[in-house]
Amino acid sequence: MRKELTMLSDSTVPADMPADEFRRAGHALIDWIADYLTHLDQIPVLPDVQPGEIRDRLPKSAPATGEPIDEILRDIDRIVMPGMTHWNHPNFMAYFAISSSGPAILGELLSAAFNVNGMLWKTCPACTELEQTVMDWLRQMIGLPESFWGMITDSASSSTLQAIAAAREMVKEHPIRQKGLFGAPRLRLYTSEQAHSSVEKAAIALGLGIESVQKIAVDRDYRLDCRLLAQSIASDRETGWLPFCTVATVGTTSTTSIDPIPEIADICAREKLWLHVDAAYGGSPAILPEFRHVLNGCDRADSLLFNPHKWLFVPIDCSAFFTRRPDILKQAFSLVPEYLKTDQDQQAENLMDYGVQLGRRFRALKLWFTIRYFGQQGLGERIRYAIDLAQSLAKKIDQHPHFERLAPTPYSTICFRAHPPEIQNEKELDRLNQQLLDTVNTTRQLYLSHTRLHGQLTLRMAIGNLHTTREHVDCAWNLIQECWKSIYKQVT
Ligand SMILES: Cc1ncc(COP(=O)(O)O)c(C=O)c1O
């Protein structure tokens, strides 16, 4: 067999792309990416396409025979670019601004080239150990104590699911892992009404059901009300629920409010509830000394996540998940079939033991590249700059007679609306602000998102992209004012 193979001429072996061709196309693609990132602000942030339009430009079935790589690369401009929403654009200020930096893109490229599956230490020692190392760097960078152990997951949603599964594993009244939920006490978990939908989604996925999630009202600043949390736990105990977990948020999705973690930690300690902190957006600024306080009290949490793919300049996906109870996490998830047993199981971490997924890619590379290239100081300077830009704009909004902010701005996401003094009808204000949002986004020069706060339609402007400068923010504010002028003229 071996002999036969060696006798085949090169051209008859169905092999990979030849190295020379890969090198040439790779250089061309890197050039394309460098140009793309350099000139992004010269193209619209939003595409001008209707649903189905991109699909119509694509063949209905796969090519039977191969196509030249140059043709494939050409179709990036011809087919893909017209349908692109550019998340890496300096004027992308919708949702949370995210960025993939140069070093992170290179790390991601290398990860695809290595293509390891780090399910076990043995299946790639470097993958496991680099991940453990960068997680420990991140832990130190945000000031968590050494008792926290970390791993990378794909998303905050997965990190929260894992945390709640671990919390559930702590329930002593019923062996849920073994027996399932049938016959188990009715479990209750607490989170604020401003928490991300991933908390409820985790409850659905874990079979707890949406009713297991008790949403606690927030105070004027959109922070979980601890008095109501304590009351809710007490009344649930009286009516037969078993409270087991609280999910607090540092940087809520709508307003970036920060729940009072020290007080919540007191309640969780007293009531013996697992405390999970979702700091998906709000955790990264804790690498700055002046923002370390946002994680006050988190040293007492059982688990915490933050997303480097939101605000640490690495491309999606990358969520940093920490827990003080890796033993419980492992107890919840570890299941080792014969074919995955190795001689090193007693001496090394097998990351498959700590979550749902078995196969795991080498995500640590992009973090390692990014942290090393910028350093903690460099990363911090970039985050600080974005926060400065947002704080300056917040002041301008406060000074404008036709605009108001609808929530505090602790980071760099501004919640605001147009509200001229003579219009008090809330329905009319909603209509005008929807029109403002649509008008701004229709220009495709700027992308804003919205939320509803106390029933009021609220515009959200999230600053934080690595390429966003003061000039971009000034232009964005000018555009918003221009669009508002044209709308206001029609109603007065
Ligand atoms: C506070 C918070 N938690 C969780 C998530 C979900 O993040 P992911 O897409 O990583 O699951 C978000 C997304 O914006 C968020 O703002």
The ligand as an SDF file (V2000), in Angstrom:
LIG
                    3D

 16 16  0  0  0  0  0  0  0  0999 V2000
  -24.1510   41.7670   29.8120 C   0  0  0  0  0  0  0  0  0  0  0  0
  -24.1340   40.7610   28.6860 C   0  0  0  0  0  0  0  0  0  0  0  0
  -24.1110   39.4520   28.9740 N   0  0  0  0  0  0  0  0  0  0  0  0
  -24.1060   38.5240   28.0110 C   0  0  0  0  0  0  0  0  0  0  0  0
  -24.0970   38.8670   26.6830 C   0  0  0  0  0  0  0  0  0  0  0  0
  -24.0750   37.7900   25.6380 C   0  0  0  0  0  0  0  0  0  0  0  0
  -22.8230   37.7450   25.0540 O   0  0  0  0  0  0  0  0  0  0  0  0
  -22.3870   36.5690   24.0810 P   0  0  0  0  0  0  0  0  0  0  0  0
  -22.7820   37.0110   22.7080 O   0  0  0  0  0  0  0  0  0  0  0  0
  -20.9090   36.4580   24.2470 O   0  0  0  0  0  0  0  0  0  0  0  0
  -23.1080   35.3250   24.4860 O   0  0  0  0  0  0  0  0  0  0  0  0
  -24.1230   40.2210   26.3320 C   0  0  0  0  0  0  0  0  0  0  0  0
  -24.1260   40.6340   24.9190 C   0  0  0  0  0  0  0  0  0  0  0  0
  -24.0750   41.7650   24.5560 O   0  0  0  0  0  0  0  0  0  0  0  0
  -24.1510   41.1870   27.3570 C   0  0  0  0  0  0  0  0  0  0  0  0
  -24.2120   42.5040   27.0810 O   0  0  0  0  0  0  0  0  0  0  0  0
  1  2  1  0
  2  3  1  0
  2 15  2  0
  3  4  2  0
  4  5  1  0
  5  6  1  0
  5 12  2  0
  6  7  1  0
  7  8  1  0
  8  9  2  0
  8 10  1  0
  8 11  1  0
 12 13  1  0
 12 15  1  0
 13 14  2  0
 15 16  1  0
M  END
$$$$
